[in-house]
Amino acid sequence: MNHNAVQLVEVPFPLIPNEDWSWQHDGASVTVTAKPHSDFFIDPSGEGGVAAESLMNAVAVLGDPPTGDFTFSARVGVDFRDTFDAGTLFLWADETHWAKLCFEFSPDRTPMVVSVVTRGLSDDANGFDVDGREVWLRVARQSGVWAFHASVDGERWNFVRAFSFGPVSSDVRVGLEVQSPTGEGCDVTFSDVTFRSVALADLRDGS
C-alpha cells in the first residue's frame, strides 16, 4: 500500500499521487495547491499550448475503479489567481488518451466549467460560466461511454459532453488533478468526493 495514497470514505479504492506532492485529506475532502506552471494539455496544433507550450506536468491522484458503470463526483472550490487555474476530475488511460472536467479561470477572469479530451492531441471546450468559486463536477462511465456533467447546486446536473476513448476505455483510471499553467499555483478543495457503482438513466440528462 502506498502510504501517500489519498483514502476517502466514499471512494472504495485509493487515489495514488503521480508524483511526490502534498495532498491533505480528511476522509471526505481533499485540499491541495497546484504546482506552478503546470497543466495536462497537448495543443491540437501540435506546436504549442495555451501557456505557450504543451504541458504534461500537473499533479494528480488516480485510482483504478471497479468494472462496470459508475459515477465519480466532487464539489470543487478554487482560489483562482491566474488564467487557466483549475481543479479537475481527471481520467487517464495512457499518455495519449486522457480527459479532464475542469473548474477553470477563463482569460476573461470568469470561473467556468471547461472540458478537455485528449486522443493524441487535446481539444478544449468551454461549458458555462459559474457565479462563484465553487461548483459540482461529475464523471460517469456507462458501457464504455464517458459523460461529463456539472452542477451549481449539487442537485440539477448540466450535461457537458459525452465521448469514448475506444479500445483503451476499459483501462481508464479516475481521480483528481490541479493545474496553474500561467501562474504560480492555486489552492483547490475537493469536498464530498463520492464514487457510486450505478448507471445513469440517460447520460445526457440532468439526473
C-alpha positions as CSV (number, residue, x, y, z in Angstrom):
1,M,0.0,0.0,0.0
2,N,1.3,3.5,-0.9
3,H,1.4,5.4,2.4
4,N,0.9,8.7,0.4
5,A,-2.3,7.4,-1.1
6,V,-5.5,9.5,-0.7
7,Q,-8.1,7.4,1.1
8,L,-11.6,8.7,1.1
9,V,-14.7,7.3,2.8
10,E,-16.9,7.4,-0.2
11,V,-14.3,6.1,-2.7
12,P,-13.7,2.3,-2.5
13,F,-10.2,2.4,-3.9
14,P,-7.1,4.5,-3.1
15,L,-6.1,7.5,-5.2
16,I,-2.3,7.4,-5.8
17,P,-0.3,10.6,-6.4
18,N,1.5,10.8,-9.8
19,E,4.5,12.4,-8.0
20,D,5.6,13.4,-4.5
21,W,3.2,16.2,-3.6
22,S,1.2,17.3,-0.6
23,W,-2.4,16.2,-0.7
24,Q,-4.2,16.9,2.5
25,H,-7.3,14.7,3.1
26,D,-9.7,14.0,6.0
27,G,-12.0,11.2,4.8
28,A,-14.4,13.1,2.5
29,S,-12.3,16.1,1.4
30,V,-9.0,16.8,-0.3
31,T,-7.0,20.1,-0.3
32,V,-4.0,20.7,-2.5
33,T,-2.0,23.6,-4.0
34,A,-1.3,23.3,-7.8
35,K,2.3,23.2,-8.9
36,P,3.4,26.5,-10.6
37,H,3.3,26.4,-14.4
38,S,1.6,23.0,-14.6
39,D,-1.0,21.5,-16.8
40,F,-2.0,18.5,-18.8
41,F,-2.6,19.8,-22.3
42,I,-1.3,18.8,-25.8
43,D,-2.0,21.6,-28.2
44,P,-4.2,20.5,-31.1
45,S,-1.9,22.4,-33.5
46,G,0.9,20.1,-32.4
47,E,3.0,23.2,-31.8
48,G,2.2,25.0,-28.5
49,G,-0.4,25.0,-25.8
50,V,-2.4,27.7,-24.0
51,A,0.6,28.5,-21.9
52,A,2.9,28.9,-24.9
53,E,3.8,25.2,-24.8
54,S,2.2,21.8,-24.4
55,L,2.5,20.7,-20.8
56,M,2.2,17.2,-19.1
57,N,3.4,18.1,-15.6
58,A,0.4,18.8,-13.3
59,V,-0.1,16.9,-10.1
60,A,-2.9,14.3,-9.8
61,V,-4.1,11.4,-7.7
62,L,-5.6,8.5,-9.6
63,G,-7.1,5.1,-8.8
64,D,-8.5,2.0,-10.5
65,P,-12.3,1.9,-10.4
66,P,-14.1,-1.5,-10.3
67,T,-15.5,-2.8,-13.5
68,G,-18.9,-1.7,-14.6
69,D,-20.9,1.6,-14.8
70,F,-20.2,4.3,-12.2
71,T,-20.3,8.0,-11.3
72,F,-17.5,9.9,-9.6
73,S,-18.3,13.4,-8.3
74,A,-17.0,16.2,-6.1
75,R,-17.7,19.7,-5.1
76,V,-14.7,21.7,-6.3
77,G,-13.6,25.1,-4.9
78,V,-10.7,27.0,-6.4
79,D,-8.9,30.1,-5.1
80,F,-8.4,31.5,-8.6
81,R,-5.4,33.7,-9.2
82,D,-4.3,33.3,-12.8
83,T,-5.7,32.4,-16.2
84,F,-6.4,28.6,-16.5
85,D,-6.0,27.9,-12.8
86,A,-8.3,24.9,-12.2
87,G,-9.3,21.9,-10.2
88,T,-10.4,19.0,-12.3
89,L,-11.9,15.5,-12.3
90,F,-9.3,13.5,-14.2
91,L,-9.4,10.4,-16.4
92,W,-6.2,8.7,-17.5
93,A,-5.7,5.7,-19.8
94,D,-2.2,6.5,-21.1
95,E,0.0,9.4,-22.3
96,T,-2.1,9.9,-25.4
97,H,-5.6,9.1,-24.0
98,W,-6.9,11.2,-21.1
99,A,-9.6,13.7,-20.3
100,K,-10.5,16.3,-17.6
101,L,-13.6,18.1,-16.5
102,C,-12.3,21.4,-15.1
103,F,-13.5,24.3,-12.9
104,E,-11.2,26.9,-14.5
105,F,-10.4,30.6,-14.6
106,S,-11.0,31.9,-18.1
107,P,-9.0,34.6,-19.9
108,D,-11.9,37.0,-19.1
109,R,-11.2,36.2,-15.4
110,T,-14.5,34.3,-15.1
111,P,-14.9,31.0,-13.3
112,M,-16.1,28.5,-15.9
113,V,-16.7,24.8,-16.5
114,V,-14.4,23.6,-19.2
115,S,-13.6,20.1,-20.6
116,V,-10.7,18.6,-22.4
117,V,-10.5,15.2,-24.2
118,T,-7.1,14.0,-25.5
119,R,-6.8,11.3,-28.1
120,G,-3.3,12.0,-29.4
121,L,-4.0,15.8,-29.3
122,S,-6.2,17.7,-26.9
123,D,-9.4,19.5,-27.7
124,D,-10.6,22.4,-25.5
125,A,-14.4,23.1,-25.0
126,N,-16.0,25.8,-22.8
127,G,-19.1,24.7,-20.9
128,F,-20.7,27.5,-18.9
129,D,-19.8,30.4,-16.6
130,V,-20.2,30.0,-12.8
131,D,-21.1,32.8,-10.5
132,G,-18.8,31.9,-7.6
133,R,-15.7,29.9,-6.8
134,E,-17.4,26.5,-6.2
135,V,-19.1,24.0,-8.5
136,W,-20.1,20.4,-8.5
137,L,-18.4,18.1,-11.2
138,R,-19.3,14.6,-12.1
139,V,-17.9,11.9,-14.4
140,A,-20.0,8.9,-15.5
141,R,-19.0,5.7,-17.3
142,Q,-21.7,3.7,-19.0
143,S,-21.0,0.7,-21.3
144,G,-17.7,2.2,-22.4
145,V,-19.0,5.7,-23.0
146,W,-17.9,8.6,-20.7
147,A,-20.0,11.6,-19.8
148,F,-19.2,14.9,-18.0
149,H,-21.8,16.8,-16.0
150,A,-21.6,19.9,-13.8
151,S,-24.0,21.5,-11.3
152,V,-24.2,24.8,-9.4
153,D,-26.2,23.3,-6.6
154,G,-25.3,19.6,-6.5
155,E,-28.8,18.5,-7.4
156,R,-29.6,19.5,-11.0
157,W,-26.8,18.4,-13.4
158,N,-26.0,20.1,-16.7
159,F,-24.7,17.8,-19.5
160,V,-21.2,18.9,-20.7
161,R,-20.2,16.2,-23.2
162,A,-20.1,12.5,-23.9
163,F,-17.1,10.7,-25.6
164,S,-15.2,7.5,-25.9
165,F,-11.5,6.5,-25.7
166,G,-12.2,3.5,-28.0
167,P,-10.3,0.3,-27.1
168,V,-8.5,1.8,-24.1
169,S,-11.8,2.7,-22.3
170,S,-11.6,-0.4,-20.1
171,D,-8.2,0.7,-18.6
172,V,-9.1,4.2,-17.6
173,R,-8.1,5.4,-14.1
174,V,-10.1,8.1,-12.4
175,G,-9.2,10.8,-9.9
176,L,-8.4,14.5,-9.3
177,E,-5.9,16.9,-10.9
178,V,-4.9,20.6,-10.2
179,Q,-3.2,23.0,-12.5
180,S,-1.8,26.5,-12.9
181,P,-0.3,26.7,-16.4
182,T,0.2,30.5,-16.4
183,G,0.6,31.1,-12.7
184,E,2.4,30.3,-9.5
185,G,-0.2,27.9,-8.2
186,C,-3.7,27.9,-6.8
187,D,-5.4,26.3,-3.8
188,V,-8.1,23.8,-4.6
189,T,-10.5,21.9,-2.3
190,F,-12.4,18.8,-3.4
191,S,-15.2,18.1,-0.9
192,D,-18.0,15.5,-0.9
193,V,-15.9,13.2,-3.2
194,T,-18.1,10.3,-4.0
195,F,-18.0,7.1,-6.1
196,R,-21.2,5.2,-6.9
197,S,-21.4,1.9,-8.8
198,V,-24.6,3.0,-10.7
199,A,-25.7,3.6,-14.2
200,L,-27.4,6.9,-15.1
201,A,-30.9,6.6,-16.7
202,D,-29.7,8.9,-19.5
203,L,-26.1,10.1,-19.9
204,R,-27.4,13.3,-21.5
205,D,-30.0,14.5,-19.0
206,G,-29.6,16.1,-15.6
207,S,-30.4,13.0,-13.4
